Amino acid sequence: MPENNQPIGEVTHYYNKIGVAIVKFFKTVPVGTRVRFHGAATDFEQTISSMQFDHKEISEAKKNQEVGIKVDSKVREGDKVYEVK
């Protein structure tokens, strides 16, 4: 777990067949942000390459917005999302 690092979001749902995580962000997060997914059985980093809200591409997620993100590995509900500096 990242030290002295507050999560910027949390996974609320995961669609296994299409490899998409629904993430609720606690702050505005633009596409291109490098993030780390961390949980009991999850720990990997990736750069957000695209986001969708209401099945439409968006360039950034607003605070408290839940968006779909294509993920490189399986995530689980409750996994935290951290920004990688």
C-alpha positions, 0 to 999 in steps of 0.5 A, spaced: 500 500 500 502 506 498 505 510 504 502 517 506 497 516 500 490 517 500 486 513 495 483 518 489 478 513 488 474 506 489 472 500 485 464 499 485 463 494 480 467 490 475 465 487 469 469 480 468 467 479 461 469 486 458 475 487 463 472 494 465 472 497 472 467 502 475 471 507 479 468 512 483 473 518 484 474 522 490 477 528 486 477 530 478 482 525 474 484 526 467 485 520 462 492 519 462 493 519 469 497 513 472 494 509 477 495 503 482 489 499 484 490 496 491 486 491 495 486 484 498 488 480 492 489 486 487 496 490 486 498 493 479 499 499 476 496 502 469 495 509 465 488 510 464 487 510 457 480 511 456 474 513 461 466 512 459 460 515 463 453 513 460 457 509 455 460 516 452 467 517 452 470 523 457 476 526 458 476 526 465 472 524 471 469 529 476 469 528 483 464 523 486 463 521 479 463 513 477 466 512 470 468 505 467 475 504 465 478 498 461 483 495 466 489 490 465 488 485 470 482 483 475 479 488 480 474 487 486 469 491 489 472 495 494 479 496 491 482 502 492 485 507 487 491 511 488 495 516 483 502 514 482 506 520 481 
